[in-house]
Amino acid sequence: MNKQEQYEGVALKIRGREYVIPALSFGQLENLAPELERSTQAAGQTMTKEVIQDTIKIFHAAISRNYPEITIDEVKNMIDMRNMKTIMAAIMGASGFVLGEGAGEQTPVV
């Protein structure tokens, strides 16, 4: 990518291309609170259509901060079962969350 990313984040190679995935903004955290809660509760458990849609929405929100041209359809094709956990861990970690003691539990870093 020739442009300088606007927001710092975690560099991930997805489908042969490196992307810098930034933290979610406070506005995004507020807007995505239900999706974040569902995905953190479901982490490591069953993969439902709702969890898949939440993951797509969260990833699109984060990546679009640096790559506003990326569409939801492109995000759907970027995420797969192999990279989903890595992507979500990068977003959650960059947003100030770490894995808690319980399975899939997320706690904010203070």
Backbone as a ProteinNet text record, in pm:
[ID]
protein_1_A
[PRIMARY]
MNKQEQYEGVALKIRGREYVIPALSFGQLENLAPELERSTQAAGQTMTKEVIQDTIKIFHAAISRNYPEITIDEVKNMIDMRNMKTIMAAIMGASGFVLGEGAGEQTPVV
[TERTIARY]
86.2	0	89.6	63.4	146.8	117	-3.5	-38.4	4.3	27.1	56	-76.1	-85.7	-208	-231.6	-355.7	-389.6	-382.6	-418.3	-423	-325.6	-251	-160.8	-243.1	-185.4	-257	-167.9	-229.6	-159.8	-147.5	-24.9	-3.2	-36.3	-127.4	-165.8	-158	-107.7	-105.2	-229.8	-314.2	-439.3	-444.8	-456.5	-462.4	-345.9	-226.4	-106	-77.5	-159.7	-141.1	-136.3	-48.6	-39	-132.6	-208.6	-299.8	-264.1	-281.4	-265.5	-406	-437.6	-571.5	-569.3	-636.4	-634.1	-739.5	-729	-830.9	-960.9	-1069.8	-1198.8	-1201.4	-1264	-1280.3	-1384	-1389.5	-1490.8	-1631	-1650.6	-1780.1	-1815.7	-1717.6	-1741.4	-1768.6	-1692.5	-1716.9	-1859.2	-1903.2	-2038.9	-2142.8	-2123.7	-2219.3	-2219.7	-2105.9	-2092.8	-2101	-2142.7	-2147.4	-2223.1	-2341.7	-2412.7	-2335.3	-2275.9	-2200.4	-2075.6	-2007	-1887.7	-1922.3	-2031.4	-2072.7	-2106.2	-2181.4	-2216.3	-2091.7	-1999	-1882.3	-1789	-1774.4	-1687.2	-1749.6	-1881.4	-1948.7	-1942.4	-1942.9	-1944.6	-1805.2	-1699.9	-1562.8	-1533.7	-1486.7	-1451.7	-1570.4	-1690.2	-1808.1	-1865.4	-1995.8	-2057.1	-2049.3	-2038.4	-2031.5	-2170	-2242.3	-2376.3	-2370.3	-2478.2	-2485.8	-2471.2	-2530.8	-2521.8	-2377.3	-2302.2	-2161.6	-2079.5	-2106.4	-2035.8	-2065.1	-2191.5	-2228.1	-2166.4	-2164.1	-2101.6	-1953	-1885.5	-1741.7	-1713.7	-1792.4	-1776.1	-1794.5	-1899.2	-1928.8	-1817.2	-1766.7	-1659.6	-1531.8	-1495.2	-1372.9	-1384	-1498.2	-1515.4	-1500.6	-1558.7	-1548.5	-1402.9	-1327.2	-1187.1	-1101.6	-1108.1	-1020.3	-1054.6	-1180.8	-1220.8	-1166.7	-1116.6	-1053.5	-928.9	-854.2	-734.8	-758.7	-859.4	-887	-1035.5	-1079.3	-1222.5	-1284.5	-1202.8	-1254.6	-1296.4	-1258.2	-1291.3	-1440.1	-1504.4	-1649	-1676.6	-1799.7	-1843.6	-1821.5	-1852.8	-1833.3	-1686.4	-1595.6	-1452.8	-1412.8	-1465.2	-1436.2	-1484.7	-1603.5	-1657.2	-1561.7	-1492.9	-1399.4	-1260.5	-1229.9	-1099.3	-1093.2	-1205.4	-1207.3	-1240.3	-1163.7	-1195.2	-1170.5	-1196.2	-1183.7	-1039	-944.2	-803.7	-758.7	-807.6	-756.4	-853.2	-973.2	-1075.2	-1028.9	-975.1	-931.9	-817.9	-724.5	-612	-660.8	-753.8	-808.9	-882.2	-969.2	-1045.1	-953.4	-851.1	-756	-681.8	-646.8	-578.7	-669.1	-794	-888	-914.6	-943.5	-975.5	-854.5	-736.7	-615.1	-583.3	-596	-569.6	-672.4	-790.6	-897.1	-892.9	-792.1	-776.2	-839	-866.8	-924.5	-823.4	-824.1	-739.9	-826.9	-782.9	-858	-855.4	-972.2	-982.9	-960.6	-984.3	-963.4	-1064.1	-1191.3	-1294.4	-1280.4	-1335.9	-1329.6	-1396.8	-1318.6	-1373.3	-1406.6	-1383.2	-1416.7	-1320	-1370.8	-1287.7	-1297.1	-1184.4	-1185.7	-1107	-1151.4	-1077.4	-945.5	-844.9	-715.8	-726.5	-686.7	-696.2	-561.2
-118.1	0	122.8	218.1	336.1	442.9	446.3	551.9	515.9	615.7	595.1	572.2	463.3	436.5	548.8	588.4	698.9	658.8	536.1	489.7	374.7	379	269.1	147.6	30.8	-89.9	-211.3	-324.7	-451.7	-486.4	-515.6	-553.4	-701.6	-730	-867.5	-890.9	-1007.1	-1045.1	-1128.4	-1077.2	-1144.1	-1158.8	-1283.7	-1313.9	-1251.4	-1260.3	-1215.1	-1066.2	-992.5	-847.7	-807.3	-715	-670.3	-551.9	-562.9	-457.9	-417.8	-290.6	-243.3	-227.5	-313.4	-316	-233	-117.7	-32	-72.3	-9.8	-27	35.2	-9	54.2	189.5	286.8	416.8	404	501.8	499	497.8	572.8	573.3	435.5	366.5	231.3	134.8	148	62.6	79.3	204.2	231.7	171.2	193.9	143.6	-8.6	-69.5	-214.4	-290.8	-224.4	-289.3	-422.6	-430.6	-560	-668.6	-632.5	-729	-775.1	-680.6	-715.5	-807.4	-778.9	-862.4	-1004	-1013.9	-1146.4	-1222.6	-1154.8	-1227.8	-1269	-1187.8	-1227.8	-1341.5	-1342	-1451.1	-1580.4	-1570.4	-1689.2	-1740.2	-1665.2	-1703.5	-1846.6	-1926.6	-2064.3	-2158.5	-2108.5	-2193.8	-2215	-2224.2	-2253.6	-2134.1	-2165.4	-2064.5	-2052.1	-1948.4	-1925.9	-1819.5	-1808.8	-1705.2	-1566.9	-1547.8	-1419	-1386.5	-1484.3	-1463.3	-1429.6	-1497.8	-1469.3	-1326.4	-1286.2	-1150.5	-1046.2	-1073.8	-981.9	-966.6	-1078.6	-1076.2	-992.6	-1010.5	-933.3	-784.3	-750.7	-610.4	-546	-617.2	-564.6	-546.3	-647.7	-638.3	-526.4	-514.5	-407.9	-270.4	-253.8	-125.2	-91.6	-188.8	-163.9	-136.4	-225.5	-211.6	-88.3	-49.3	65.4	198.2	198.6	321.1	354.4	253.5	275.1	249.4	172.4	133.8	155.4	279.8	308.9	252.8	216.7	163.4	16.7	-53.3	-194.8	-210.2	-296	-317.1	-436.8	-445	-559.7	-690.5	-691.9	-812.8	-853.7	-756.8	-789.1	-847.3	-789.9	-840.2	-983.9	-1013.8	-1149.9	-1249.9	-1207.6	-1295.9	-1294.8	-1196.3	-1188.8	-1280.2	-1291.5	-1369.7	-1514.5	-1605.6	-1747.1	-1812.5	-1940.5	-2010.3	-2013.2	-2003.3	-2006.4	-1876.1	-1761.5	-1633.3	-1557.6	-1609.1	-1537.5	-1504.1	-1602.3	-1578	-1477.3	-1485.2	-1391.8	-1250.2	-1235.2	-1103.4	-1045.1	-1124.2	-1073.9	-1043.9	-1126.9	-1100.8	-969.9	-943.1	-817.3	-698.1	-706.3	-595.3	-574.8	-683.3	-671.6	-623.7	-675.5	-632.5	-487.6	-445.7	-306.1	-213.4	-267.8	-186.6	-187.1	-252	-249.1	-363.4	-474.1	-591	-703.7	-785.5	-904.8	-1022.1	-1143.3	-1262.6	-1278.7	-1305	-1327.3	-1473.5	-1509.8	-1646.9	-1744.1	-1702	-1790.7	-1804.9	-1908.9	-1931.9	-1820.2	-1749.1	-1643.5	-1515.6	-1510.5	-1391.2	-1279.5	-1160.6	-1045.2	-946.4	-890.8	-788.4	-668	-546.8	-429.6	-418.2	-368.4	-340.2	-207.5	-202.7	-77.8	-19.4
0	0	0	-84.9	-97.1	5.6	54.9	149.1	291.1	370.4	512.1	584	658.6	732.1	832.2	847.9	935.6	1081.9	1114	1252.4	1272.2	1381.4	1414	1452.9	1438.7	1474	1461	1446.1	1434.5	1286.4	1242	1102.4	1085.6	993.3	963.4	813.4	776.9	636	610.2	521.7	487.2	336.1	291.6	147.7	71.8	130.1	62.4	70.6	140.1	150.2	297.5	330.9	469.4	494.1	602.1	644.5	787.1	818.4	954.9	1011.6	1108.9	1167.3	1295.4	1295.9	1414.2	1516.6	1631.5	1734.7	1685.6	1745.2	1718.4	1788.9	1727.5	1791.8	1903.3	1993.9	2098.8	2038.8	1930.6	1863.6	1811.1	1751.2	1702	1817	1925.9	2043	2093.9	2100.2	2147.1	2052.2	1921.8	1822.3	1810.4	1835.3	1817.9	1950.1	2057.4	2189.1	2187.2	2126.9	2125.9	2049.8	1936.2	1855.9	1931.3	1997.3	2073.3	2189.5	2255.8	2368.3	2320.9	2211.6	2159.3	2115.9	2044.9	1996.4	2108	2212.2	2322.4	2402.7	2414.7	2485.7	2405.6	2273.5	2187.6	2153.5	2189.4	2152.2	2196.8	2103.3	2132.1	2142.8	2118.1	2126.6	1987.1	1975.8	1846.5	1751.4	1623.6	1518.7	1457	1497.2	1443.3	1334.9	1260.3	1157.2	1220.1	1338.6	1407.8	1446.4	1495.1	1531.8	1407.4	1298.2	1172.4	1127.1	1130	1089.1	1182.3	1312	1407.6	1379.7	1353	1324.3	1200	1096.6	972.8	1001.3	1074.1	1104.4	1187.1	1287.3	1372.9	1291.9	1213.4	1133.6	1030.4	966.1	867.7	933	1050.6	1121.3	1150.9	1199.3	1234.2	1110.5	1011.8	894.8	811.3	811.3	728.6	782.8	905.8	956.5	874.9	833.1	750.7	602.8	571.1	432.4	403.7	393.6	378.9	251	155.3	28.9	39.3	146.1	160.9	191.1	114.3	129.5	221.8	265.5	346.5	269.5	140.1	60.1	55.4	45.7	47.5	182.7	290.2	424.7	438.3	385.3	391.8	327.5	222	153.3	214.8	297.2	363.1	485.6	557	680.2	648.1	707	696	831.1	840.9	969	1017.8	927.5	964.2	1028.7	979.6	1028.2	1120	1139.7	1216.1	1358	1429.6	1567.4	1573.6	1479.8	1476.6	1452	1358.4	1326.2	1446	1507.7	1622.7	1740.7	1762.4	1870.7	1846.3	1720.3	1686.6	1713	1671.2	1691.5	1839.9	1910.8	2052.4	2131.6	2100.1	2169.7	2142	2016.8	1980.9	2043.5	2072.9	2132.5	2284.9	2342	2486.5	2561.6	2494.2	2559.9	2558.1	2661.3	2665.9	2705.4	2669.6	2707.8	2858.7	2914.8	3058.4	3091.5	3215.8	3262.1	3203.2	3185	3131.2	2981.6	2926.4	2781.9	2706.5	2628.5	2545.6	2619.2	2748.8	2826.2	2791.6	2771.8	2742	2857.2	2895.8	3000	2949.7	2980.5	2935.5	3009.5	2939.9	3001.5	3071.4	3196.9	3272.9	3297.8
[MASK]
++++++++++++++++++++++++++++++++++++++++++++++++++++++++++++++++++++++++++++++++++++++++++++++++++++++++++++++

